[in-house]
Amino acid sequence: MDIKLFSLCKEENEQIITGQKHILKCVRNFFTETENFTVFTSQKRMLLAASQSLRAADIVIIAVQNNMYNATKRLLAQALDFKMMKNNTVFNALNPLLEKGKITQTALTANIAFPQGAKILPTDDMFNCGFVLSAGAQHIVFLPVESPRADEVVYGSLFDFLASICEKDIAEKGLTARHRAVIKRTADKLDTDSVKVSFAPSRAASFIEGISAGIASKHCFSFNPENEYNESTPDNLVDKARQIKDNQFASFGVVFSDIIFTNEDKRQIKIAIADETVTNTYTFFALADETDSDFIANCVDKTMLILYNHEKFTDSSASADTLTKSDKALHKLLYCVAGGVAGVSALIGIVISLLN
């Protein structure tokens, strides 16, 4: 596949360079010959270059700086002749902030609007979410360029999107790289913050231990012997997470259940994460076509993303439960847009008119 990467920013800084590295490394795990970003400071000239690339490229990735993000999103939708529509998932996440006076109506309106038919690539706080527009084998990916939001999109959904359009062997290699990258990123942060995480014995914990074997910062993780504690069950996860944390003198105790079958014969894994004051619980659901091994690995990825933001976790005052729909949205998206992207020649004409 031919892939083009464009970055829009007024002036590069450390957060932008870090975000670009995460995006490029992700893409190269699937498409090794991908060239580096072409950087623009003008919205319209970047869109013109992107439109011209659609003559041959299968994927165009556009990464945009925060202070130009929503304006460029609107301009892209205008160029593609797509109507902007409210995304209810983003609205439901951000509207409480408006009600509490923490954001303005203008900020809410800008962040909940996406081109009609776009598939959302969420950020953790739902501000500046990315999205994908697809038509057949062509795709436009729009996402934030600055770290940490770029990282959140990359590890939360960009890997999954690229895997969904690759051949199986390439997809498997790419996702294996994602598992290691997510674990390493979290371990590096925990090590820097002097945070220790202790895991109870489980298939998921064994997976983490194996992947982290070659990571220098792995000493922030500890893994308990199989015979040290009683078997984890859905009923004792919370108590066991606290026990693991206290007995190992860790900042956090983490317990994964084994795969549980619901009454509807659906598979789920429950996770408990305990700190000094609270134990949060999460439930992740498997997709129908997902193997048990892939399900466990993806649950580990999500847990690592939670632990990476451990400061936010310790601010929690109640347990949390991850719902099926939101889990699936982050897990594996179907990238299909009714009506497709506007024709390339029409797109170029529209963008040229915008330059005048």
N, C-alpha and C positions, 0 to 999 in steps of 0.2 A: 504494500500500500504506500501511496505517496502522502506524506503528512507535512503540513506547514505550520510553524509556530510563530505567532505574532504577539508582541508585548506592547502595551500602550501605557506610557508613564511620562510625566514631565521631566523627571530626573531620577535616575536609579539610586537606591539606597540599600542598606543591608537587608531590610525586610523583603524588598523586591528581588534582590539577587538570590536570597535564600529560597523564596517562592519559585523563582524560575528554575532553580536547580532541582527542587522536588518534582516539578512538573516534567522537566526534560528527562530526569532519571526514570520516572514512571513510564513515559512514552517509549524510551529506549529499551525498557525491559520487554516490550512487545515488538518494537520496530527499531532494530539496532542501528540502522543507517540514518535515523532522523537527524536533521541539521539543527543547529542551535536557533534560539529566538532571533527574529528580526525585530528590532526595537523602533517604535515610532513615538513621536510626541504629538502628532496631529490625529484626531479621531477620524477625520474624513479621508486622509491619505492612507491610514491603516486599513480602513474599510475598502478603499479602492484596491489596495494590494491583496486583501483577503478575497475580494470578488474575482480578481484576475486569477488567483490561485485555484479557484474552483473550476477552472477550465480543465485542470488535470488532477488536482489533489483529491484524494478520497476523504481526508480529514483536515479541517482547518481549525486550529486551536487559537483562541484569542484570549489573552490574559491582560486584565485591565486594572490600573491603579484605583484605589478607593475613591479619590476625589473626582474621578471621571467615570466611575463605574455605572451608575444608573443612567446618566445622560447618554453614555455610549450604548447601553442596552436599548434605550429608546430609539437611538439613531439606527442601530442594526435592524431592529424590527421594522422601522420605516423603510429602510433600504430593501428589505426582503418582502415588503408589503404584507407584513403580519400584524394583525390587531393585537394590542396589548390587553391581557386579561388578568384578573385577580387570581392568585393561587391561594386556595383556601387553607392549605397546610401552613404556608408561611404566614398568612393572615392570623390564623389561630394562635401561632407562636408569638407574634409581635403585638397583636392588639391589646393584650393585658398591659404592655409597657406604655401604650398610649393612654389607657385608662388610668394608669398610675402617674401620668405626667412625665414619664422618663424619656419619651420620644415625641416628636412633633407629628402632626397629621401629614405634613409633607414628606417626612422620612418614612412613615408607614406606607403611604401611597406609592412611593418610589420603590420600596423594597418588596412589595407584594405583587408588582406588575411584571408579567413575563410574556414573551411572544406566544400567541395561541398555539397549543399543541406541544410546547416545550416540555421536556422532562427535566425535573429539578435535580441539581447536584447540591445538596444542602451544606451549609456551614453550620458550625456548632450553635451559634447564636441566631441563625436564620437571617442575619444581615448579609447583603451581597452574595446571595446564593448563586451558584453557577447553574447552567442549563445546557441541554443538547437539543439541536434541531436536526432531524434526519430526513433524507429523501432517498430511498433505495440504498445504495452503497455509499452515498455521500453524507457527511456529518459536519456540522459546525458546533464546536464546543466553546462556550463562553464562561469564563471563571475569573475569580480574583487573582491578582498576581502577588500580593504581599503575603508573607508568612505572618501569622499562623493560619489565616483563612485559606490560603492556597493549599497548605498542607492538609487541612481538614477535608477539602474537596478531593484532593489527590487520594488520600488513604480511605476516605469514607465512600467514594463512589467512582472516581476516574479510573482506578484500576479495574473495577467491575465492568465499566462501560467498554474499555479497550479489550478486556477478556471476552466480552460478549460478541465482538465482531472479528475475533481471531480464530484461526484453526485451533483445534483442541490442544495439541501439544504445546503450541506457543502460549495459549491461554494459561495452561497449567504452570509453565515455567514463570510466566509473569506474575501469577498469583502467589507462587512460592516466594518470589522476590518480595512481594508485598508483605507477606507474613513476617519475613525476616526484618524488613525495613520498619514495620510498625513496632515490632518488639525492640529493635535497636533504638529507635527514636525515643520510645518510652523509657527504656533502661538508661539511656544517656541523660535524660531529663531527671529521672529519679535519683541517679547517682550525683548529679550536680546539686540537687536540692537536699542531699543526704537523707533520702527517704528509702526505707527498707520495706519490701513487700514479701510476705510469706504465703506460700500456696499449700493448701491441703492436697493430699494425693488424689489424683484423678487422671483421666485420659488427657484432658486439656492441659493440666499441669505438666504431664510428661512431654507433651508437644512443646510447651514453652521451654522446658529444660533442654530439650534436644536442639531447638532452634537457637537458643541463647548460648550454646556451648562455646561458640567462637567469638562472642561479643565481649569486649574488654570490660564494659560496665556491668556485666552480669551479676557481680557480687551484691547488687542491690536486691536481687531475688534470692529467696531461700526456698528449698523444696524439702518436705518432710518425709521421713521413711514411711513405707506402706503400713508398717505394724505399729506406728506410734499413736494413731488415733482410730476411733471407730469409723465405720463406713459412713460416707456422706449420703444423706437422704434429703428429699425436699423438705421434710419436717424439721431437720436439725441443722440446716445450712447456716442460719443466723447465729445460733449458739456456737457452732463449730468455727465460724469465721472469727468470732471474738476470742475463742479459745486459742486458735492458731496465732492470732496477733499477740495475745498476752504471753503465751508460753515461749514464743520465739523473739520477744521484745522487739516486735516489728511496728512500723508506722501503720501498716494495713495488713489485715488478714483476708485472704481471698479463697473462696470455696466454689468449685464448679460441681454441679450435679452431673451424673451420667445422663445419657439421653433418656428422656421420659416420653412415654406414649400417652396422649390424651384420650379421652373417650371417643373423639372423632378420628382416632388413629393418626393424629398428627404428632410430629416429634418436636420436643422442646428441651432446652437446657436452662436451668435456673442457676443464677450466680449470686453470691452474697459477698459484699466488700465491707469490712468493718474497720473503723478508725477509733480514736479515743472516745468519741461521743455518740456515734450513730452507726448503724449498719444499714446500708442500702442494698436492696435486692432488685434483680433484673431478670426478665424472662425473654429468651430469644427463641424464635420459631424457625424450623427448617423449611426450605422450599421443597416442593414435591419431587423435583429432579435432582436434588442435592444428595450426594453420598454422605454417610455418617462422618467420614474423615474430613470432608470439606466443610460440613456443618460445624464440627468442633473447631477447625482452624479459623473459620469466620467468626465464631463466638469469641475466640481468643483475640482476634483483631479488634472487635468491638470493645472488649474488656480493656485492652491496652490503650485504646483511645480514651476511655473513661479515666484510667489511671494516669495518663499523660496530663490530664486536667485535674490533678488531685487537689489543687487549691479550691476549685469550684466544688468538688465533692465534699470537702470538709465544711463548706458553708451550708450544706444541706441540713434540713431539720427533720426530714421524714424519708421513709423508704420510697424507692422509685420502681416502677414496673414498665419495661419497654414493651409497647404494644406491637401486635403482629404487623399492621399496615406500615408503621414507620420503620420497623425493622426491615421489612421487605424492600422498602424504598431505598434504604441505604445498602441493601445487600446485593440486589441484582435487578437492574431496570430493563424494561423492554423499550428500546429506542425506535419508536415508529410514529411518524407524524402524518396525520391525514392531510391529503392535499399536497404535501411535499414542499420543498424549498423553491422559491421563485427561480425561473430559468436564469442561467448565468448571463446571457446577453442582456436580459432585462435588468438584472441586478447591477451590471456594470453601468448601464445607462442611467439608472437611478442614482448610483453613487457619484457618477461624474456630475450629474445635475446638482447634487448636494455640495459639490466643491465650488460651484460658481456663486 
